[in-house]
């Protein structure tokens, strides 16, 4: 039987789950568990034996007493730790969102919104160049009005490693857009976090790169859920369109329309806007 199987078998009994729940707050002696559950001492000892063999409970002696403590690591590895890294991050983010919403002391109901943006752009460059533009210093194509720290000295970077930050930094201030939750060089990069929406919000934006006859097609998908202004859907639709065209201008022509350059909408997008 694997360690994971032993954990799940131990948790299959209702009374053992009650004991685990008691140990979540603090270690307890066997006598304290007997008192809290109302179970026979022999029954509690038998359940504790199963939990110890599964690695869920650790025992330490303090004088004549034996204290039982929850081994949270074993519980994590058999449950959340079983998921893929991206799923673990998204699960943790959603649980954090739930906690924030449930801890709201106000009587007014919270209006949960869902945002979903899909964008596509073709860039006349190989995937490696597009991937390089999406990671590292992205200030050459990212800029106003899509900054949380809108200052001339602001720079924004997307660290090219799982768990790395997508972060704006100025001399005495910094603000995080998300963390890198997926990374496949020259093929895909994704961020998970508030993505600029703030408050009780979580979401993921994913850039998928596909090579097509020497060019690169970038598919952007941004999905967020939480308490935010319904008008954000329109704002993010137009904002991502603008930023993708800024990146296209940088990769194809070397023109910087981000905070590190002209910090404005590129002329190509203005022409498209006038034609639509």
C-alpha positions as CSV (number, residue, x, y, z in Angstrom):
1,X,0.0,0.0,0.0
2,X,1.4,3.4,-1.0
3,X,1.7,6.3,1.5
4,X,-1.2,8.1,-0.3
5,X,-3.4,5.0,-0.1
6,X,-2.7,4.7,3.7
7,X,-3.7,8.3,4.2
8,X,-6.9,8.0,2.3
9,X,-7.8,4.7,4.1
10,X,-7.1,6.4,7.4
11,X,-9.4,9.3,6.5
12,X,-12.2,7.0,5.4
13,X,-13.5,6.6,8.9
14,X,-15.7,9.4,10.3
15,X,-14.2,9.3,13.9
16,X,-10.6,9.5,12.6
17,X,-11.6,12.6,10.6
18,X,-13.0,14.0,13.8
19,X,-9.7,13.4,15.5
20,X,-7.8,15.1,12.6
21,X,-10.2,18.1,12.9
22,X,-9.4,18.4,16.6
23,X,-5.7,18.3,16.0
24,X,-5.8,21.1,13.4
25,X,-5.8,23.8,16.1
26,X,-3.2,22.3,18.4
27,X,-1.6,19.0,19.6
28,X,-3.7,17.1,22.2
29,X,-3.1,14.3,24.7
30,X,-5.0,11.0,24.2
31,X,-7.0,11.9,27.3
32,X,-8.0,15.3,25.8
33,X,-9.1,13.6,22.6
34,X,-11.2,11.1,24.6
35,X,-12.8,13.9,26.5
36,X,-13.5,16.0,23.3
37,X,-15.0,13.1,21.3
38,X,-16.8,11.2,24.1
39,X,-15.3,7.9,22.7
40,X,-14.0,5.0,24.7
41,X,-10.3,5.4,25.4
42,X,-9.5,2.1,23.8
43,X,-11.3,3.1,20.6
44,X,-9.4,6.5,20.5
45,X,-6.1,4.6,20.9
46,X,-7.0,2.3,18.1
47,X,-7.9,5.2,15.7
48,X,-4.7,7.1,16.7
49,X,-2.7,3.9,15.8
50,X,-4.1,3.9,12.3
51,X,-3.5,7.7,11.9
52,X,0.1,7.3,13.2
53,X,0.9,4.4,10.8
54,X,-0.5,6.5,7.9
55,X,1.9,9.3,8.9
56,X,-1.0,11.7,9.7
57,X,-0.3,12.0,13.4
58,X,3.1,12.4,15.1
59,X,3.6,11.6,18.8
60,X,5.9,13.3,21.3
61,X,6.5,12.6,25.0
62,X,6.3,15.5,27.4
63,X,7.0,14.1,30.9
64,X,4.5,11.3,31.4
65,X,2.1,12.5,28.8
66,X,2.1,11.7,25.1
67,X,1.0,14.5,22.8
68,X,-0.5,13.8,19.4
69,X,0.1,16.4,16.6
70,X,-1.2,16.6,13.1
71,X,1.4,16.0,10.4
72,X,0.1,18.6,7.9
73,X,2.7,17.7,5.3
74,X,1.4,14.1,4.9
75,X,-2.1,15.5,4.6
76,X,-1.1,18.0,2.0
77,X,0.9,15.5,-0.1
78,X,-2.0,13.1,-0.3
79,X,-4.6,15.8,-1.2
80,X,-3.6,19.1,-2.6
81,X,0.0,17.9,-3.3
82,X,-1.4,15.2,-5.6
83,X,-2.5,17.9,-8.1
84,X,-0.4,19.3,-10.9
85,X,1.5,22.5,-9.9
86,X,-0.8,24.7,-11.9
87,X,-3.9,23.1,-10.4
88,X,-2.4,23.5,-6.9
89,X,-1.8,27.2,-7.4
90,X,-5.3,27.8,-8.8
91,X,-6.9,25.8,-6.0
92,X,-5.0,27.8,-3.4
93,X,-5.9,31.0,-5.1
94,X,-9.6,30.1,-5.2
95,X,-9.5,29.0,-1.6
96,X,-8.0,32.4,-0.7
97,X,-10.8,34.1,-2.6
98,X,-13.4,32.1,-0.7
99,X,-11.8,33.0,2.6
100,X,-11.7,36.7,1.7
101,X,-15.4,36.7,0.7
102,X,-16.5,34.7,3.8
103,X,-14.6,37.0,6.1
104,X,-16.5,40.0,4.8
105,X,-18.2,41.5,7.8
106,X,-20.6,43.7,5.9
107,X,-24.2,42.8,5.6
108,X,-24.4,43.7,1.9
109,X,-24.1,40.8,-0.5
110,X,-21.0,40.4,-2.7
111,X,-21.6,40.4,-6.4
112,X,-19.3,37.8,-8.0
113,X,-18.3,38.6,-11.6
114,X,-16.7,36.4,-14.3
115,X,-14.3,37.9,-16.8
116,X,-13.3,36.0,-19.9
117,X,-11.1,37.5,-22.7
118,X,-9.9,35.8,-25.8
119,X,-7.5,37.6,-28.2
120,X,-5.3,36.4,-31.1
121,X,-2.5,38.2,-33.0
122,X,-0.1,37.1,-35.7
123,X,3.5,38.3,-35.4
124,X,6.1,38.2,-38.2
125,X,8.8,36.5,-36.1
126,X,9.7,33.1,-34.8
127,X,8.3,31.9,-31.5
128,X,11.6,32.3,-29.6
129,X,11.6,36.1,-30.2
130,X,7.9,36.4,-29.1
131,X,8.6,34.3,-26.0
132,X,11.6,36.5,-25.1
133,X,9.3,39.6,-25.4
134,X,6.8,38.0,-23.0
135,X,9.4,37.2,-20.3
136,X,12.1,39.2,-18.6
137,X,11.7,43.0,-18.9
138,X,8.4,43.6,-20.6
139,X,8.5,47.4,-20.1
140,X,9.3,48.0,-23.8
141,X,5.7,47.0,-24.7
142,X,3.7,47.3,-21.4
143,X,2.8,50.8,-20.2
144,X,0.1,53.4,-19.5
145,X,-2.8,53.2,-18.8
146,X,-2.3,49.6,-17.7
147,X,0.0,50.3,-14.8
148,X,-0.7,50.1,-11.1
149,X,2.4,52.3,-10.4
150,X,2.1,54.9,-13.2
151,X,5.4,56.7,-12.9
152,X,8.2,57.4,-15.4
153,X,10.6,55.2,-13.4
154,X,8.3,52.2,-13.3
155,X,9.5,48.9,-14.9
156,X,7.6,45.7,-15.2
157,X,9.2,42.2,-15.4
158,X,7.9,38.7,-15.8
159,X,10.4,36.3,-14.3
160,X,10.9,33.3,-16.6
161,X,10.6,30.6,-13.9
162,X,7.6,28.8,-12.2
163,X,6.5,30.8,-9.2
164,X,8.4,33.9,-10.5
165,X,6.7,37.3,-10.1
166,X,5.1,39.5,-12.8
167,X,5.8,42.7,-10.9
168,X,5.9,46.4,-11.4
169,X,8.8,48.1,-9.6
170,X,9.6,51.8,-9.0
171,X,12.3,53.2,-6.8
172,X,10.3,52.9,-3.5
173,X,7.2,50.9,-4.5
174,X,6.3,47.6,-6.1
175,X,3.0,45.9,-7.1
176,X,2.4,42.3,-8.3
177,X,0.2,41.3,-11.2
178,X,0.6,37.5,-10.6
179,X,3.0,34.6,-10.5
180,X,4.2,32.4,-13.3
181,X,2.0,29.3,-13.2
182,X,2.8,27.7,-16.5
183,X,6.1,27.9,-18.5
184,X,7.0,26.1,-21.7
185,X,9.8,28.0,-23.5
186,X,8.7,29.3,-26.9
187,X,5.3,27.7,-26.5
188,X,3.4,29.0,-23.5
189,X,3.6,31.3,-20.5
190,X,0.8,31.9,-17.9
191,X,0.3,34.2,-14.9
192,X,-2.0,33.5,-12.0
193,X,-3.2,36.1,-9.5
194,X,-5.3,39.3,-9.4
195,X,-4.1,40.4,-12.8
196,X,-4.6,44.0,-11.9
197,X,-8.2,43.6,-10.7
198,X,-7.5,43.9,-7.0
199,X,-9.6,42.9,-4.1
200,X,-11.1,39.4,-3.7
201,X,-10.2,38.3,-7.2
202,X,-8.3,35.4,-8.8
203,X,-7.5,34.6,-12.4
204,X,-5.1,33.4,-15.0
205,X,-3.9,34.9,-18.3
206,X,-2.2,32.5,-20.7
207,X,-0.2,33.3,-23.8
208,X,0.0,30.3,-26.2
209,X,2.5,30.5,-29.1
210,X,2.1,28.5,-32.3
211,X,4.5,28.7,-35.2
212,X,2.9,29.0,-38.6
213,X,5.1,29.2,-41.7
214,X,7.9,31.3,-40.0
215,X,5.4,33.5,-38.2
216,X,4.0,33.2,-34.7
217,X,0.3,33.1,-33.7
218,X,-0.3,34.2,-30.1
219,X,-3.6,33.2,-28.5
220,X,-4.3,35.0,-25.3
221,X,-6.9,33.8,-22.8
222,X,-7.7,35.6,-19.6
223,X,-10.2,34.3,-17.1
224,X,-10.9,35.9,-13.7
225,X,-13.5,35.5,-11.1
226,X,-14.3,37.6,-8.0
227,X,-15.8,40.9,-6.8
228,X,-15.0,43.5,-9.4
229,X,-16.7,46.1,-11.6
230,X,-18.7,44.6,-14.5
231,X,-17.2,47.2,-16.8
232,X,-13.8,45.4,-16.4
233,X,-14.8,43.0,-19.2
234,X,-14.8,45.8,-21.8
235,X,-11.7,47.4,-20.3
236,X,-9.7,44.2,-20.4
237,X,-10.9,43.4,-23.9
238,X,-9.6,46.7,-25.3
239,X,-6.5,46.7,-23.0
240,X,-5.2,43.3,-24.0
241,X,-5.8,44.2,-27.7
242,X,-3.7,47.4,-27.3
243,X,-0.9,45.5,-25.4
244,X,-0.6,42.7,-28.0
245,X,-0.3,45.3,-30.8
246,X,2.4,47.1,-28.7
247,X,4.3,43.8,-28.4
248,X,3.9,43.1,-32.2
249,X,5.4,46.6,-33.0
250,X,8.3,45.8,-30.7
251,X,9.1,42.4,-32.1
252,X,8.6,43.2,-35.7
253,X,9.9,46.8,-35.9
254,X,11.8,47.4,-32.7
255,X,9.4,50.2,-31.8
256,X,8.8,50.6,-28.0
257,X,5.3,51.8,-27.1
258,X,5.6,50.7,-23.4
259,X,6.7,52.6,-20.3
260,X,10.3,52.2,-21.4
261,X,9.5,53.9,-24.7
262,X,6.8,56.1,-26.2
263,X,4.3,54.8,-23.6
264,X,1.3,55.1,-25.9
265,X,-1.0,53.2,-28.3
266,X,0.8,52.2,-31.5
267,X,-0.3,53.8,-34.8
268,X,-1.2,50.4,-36.2
269,X,-3.9,50.0,-33.6
270,X,-5.2,53.6,-34.1
271,X,-5.7,52.8,-37.8
272,X,-7.5,49.6,-37.0
273,X,-9.7,51.5,-34.5
274,X,-10.7,54.0,-37.2
275,X,-11.6,51.3,-39.6
276,X,-13.8,49.4,-37.3
